[in-house]
Amino acid sequence: MRTLVVVVVGILGGVAGALQSQALGLMEQRAGTINSVFVTYAGGGVAAGLLLLATGGGRLRDLESVPWWAFTAGLMGLVIVGTLGIAVDRLGLGAGLTLFTGATLVSAAAIERTGWFGEIAPLDGRRLAGIGLVVLGTWLVVGR
């Protein structure tokens, strides 16, 4: 896939994430965390199921070769959806997403540095400066 296409897909995902987070914040406020997570996953499950049916089942058999821990992605998704709803409801969309994104980037750097998933990415001065700027930016946006 060409880089431009990947960038456009990433931007679309970011826009969808902002819209979803606002919806989650509203549902969190009115119906609570568990209900908003359920509605989100039920809707996504139905949509994914329909896509699987429309495409003839995809490559579900290939999941047999996936390591067990990769199946925790669904549980992590529950945490993501639940915490985004709580953060956006209480901090607002911009601050909630900034906190989430900052934590994601710092965690990703730590995971890559330790090589949890194979490849090790050293923390050179440039990356450390970027992490520092992310932390500073998060503090500036979220700090009250």
Secondary structure, DSSP 8 states (H G I E B T S, - for coil): --HHHHHHHHHHHHHHHHHHHHHHHHHHHHH-HHHHHHHHHHHHHHHHHHHHHHTTTTTGGGGGGS-GGGGGHHHHHHHHHHHHHHHHHHH-HHHHHHHHHHHHHHHHHHHHHHTTTS------HHHHHHHHHHHHHHHHHH--
